[in-house]
Amino acid sequence: MSCTRIYRCTRRLTWFVVAALLWPTISRSDTVNLPSLGDASSRIISPQLERRIGEGFLQQLHAAYPTSPDPLIKYWVEKHITALAQHSELRKAILSVAVIDDDTINAFAAPGGVVGINLGLLLHAQDVHEYSSVVAHELAHLSQRHFARGVEEAQAGTLPALATLIGALLIGVMGGGEAGLAAVSAAQAASHSRQMRFSREREQEADRIGLNTLVRADLDPSGMSRMFERMQRAFRFTRKPPEFVLTHPLSETRIADARNQALQYRGETFPDSLDYHMMRIRAQLSYEQNPTASIKTFQNRLRDQPDDVSAQYGLALALSKNEEHQEALLLIETVHNINPSSILYTAAHAELLIAADENDLAQRILSHQLVLNPDNTPLSLVYADSLNAQGKHTDAEAILERQSKKRPDDVDVWYELAETAGLAGNITGVHLARAEYFYLHGAYHRSIQHLEYAQRLVRRTNPQLLAKLTQRIQDLRTAVRMQNS
């Protein structure tokens, strides 16, 4: 994705935000949802408007970056963020979690409750405490409504200055590289010292609140300073640090503050997470081009620490990737037996069975867990993979259709549904799934195109669906007109 394209996508979203700020919205329903007294930022950007911005941001994000297709990593990341949010000061539900298929360090929070995690964060954070410190920091940005407060800070400026600020914030969140830096520089030019002071205060506040979140969640608060120090050492001499470092500058003072705040908890023990290390291994192997090298790495780890369960897990996955299925299955079965009720262990075991073409056994294992966890997403998606491997495409399509209703904003579910519907010979289903997929990418014209294809196919056979498609097309055309006005 080029910086030019990212800037173009974000510029469209920037002017959507500005238009929304200036658009007259006085109506009977609006007067009911008054902002709380004393919340000055709500007079500029209400929580409802932030949510609309978040939805638009997600579309641009999906258009700009591929998401991770790994259902287990996505499941763990979402569960972890949801659990951590319960210990934060966030009072609104998370709108969406995006797991970006990118090996660079980055995490971001966008207006309306959008949290994004690059796979690169799992690659660089050495334990769950370091990883959680970054997530807790981003949740603090959301709970303190830093986006809205940043816009409030710029309200005395001109409209172009306000637009530039919003664009800079969003491009920074999206990791816009040179375009993001240029936008930030333009925003600073309008009011350099004021904005820089606010930015520093915002980062310090997010650090402090994020550290308190870690404490309440029984996670090691020193993980924050360790993570900051790790990033500073790793990228001290690079010409271009990762986007997280660019958008969250790591000063010595900031690192020292995080370290000092954690001192009062010195001496306490905080257990690590085996599940985190397994997800970290999955992220590592997703970028590994030479499974033989990974096999040797995990074999060496097991030679030094024979009881290292995460190394057994990694070796099983690496062996399976290298098509050494029997040895891989022996290892993964051992890991699964440690916790047979674990969704993550069950799904991983089933994945390796499918790779070994043992689909019947995979389905028996998955079916048992799905009785206990109906329509669980990773179990269901792996089950659909097994059915597709056996040519049972219609059955797989039915499972994915249920998932699309459970997770209507999941681009990966719609993609898999479109592919599976094609294998099942359901051409109407292909167009319906692709329409939703393109809608979530903000590609309204392509979404309309597929809806029109489906409309022609059901015109004589399904009047109820035809009416729904006609209304959806009209709504999307209205959205396109508003976008272009």
PyMOL commands that set and color helices and strands:
alter all, ss='L'
color gray80, all
select helices_A, chain A and resi 3-22+30-32+41-44+47-64+71-85+119-124+128-143+146-153+159-173+177-190+192-216+222-235+243-247+252-265+274-286+291-304+309-321+325-338+343-355+359-372+377-389+393-406+411-423+427-440+444-458+463-484
alter helices_A, ss='H'
color red, helices_A
select strands_A, chain A and resi 96-100+107-110+114-118
alter strands_A, ss='S'
color yellow, strands_A
deselect
rebuild
show_as cartoon
